């Protein structure tokens, strides 16, 4: 089971055992990580699971495109490494993934 780290804006780290086949958003919600509201339930329609993918992981994860990129453009702090957690599928290759949450979700 891959281990992923979600870092709140305050700096508090949540190291999670992430189940392959779920999304990062589902893992965060299942583990009650503050700041991941997931209002749309993972339908890529709300941007309440916005995160910043650590630079060392962005090429493996990929950059946001299409609808996801449009939603992220409407957030208060979009960045090149912004992604929606609901659009990151957990695979074994993501063991060690690090993401940070924006101040707007603090």
C-alpha positions, 0 to 999 in steps of 0.5 A: 500500500503506497504511503502519501503525505498531505501537508496542511497550510499550518505545516501539520503533516498527515502520512496516509496509507493510500489504497490503490484504486482510490483517489487522493481525495478519497484517502484524505476524506477517509482519514479526515484530513482537514482542508479537503472538503470534497463538496462534489464527492469527486466529480471534478466540479468544485475545487474544494480538494485543491492541492499543490503537488510537490515539484519532484512528483508533478511530472509523474502525476501530470499537470491539470488539463481541461475541466480540472485546469478551468476549475483551478484557474478560479481558485484563489491561488492557482499554481503550475503544480495545482491539482485536484485531489479527486483527479489523482488516482492512487497507484503503487508508483505514487508511494512517497507522494507529497502534496500541500494544501493552499492557505484558502483551505486552512 
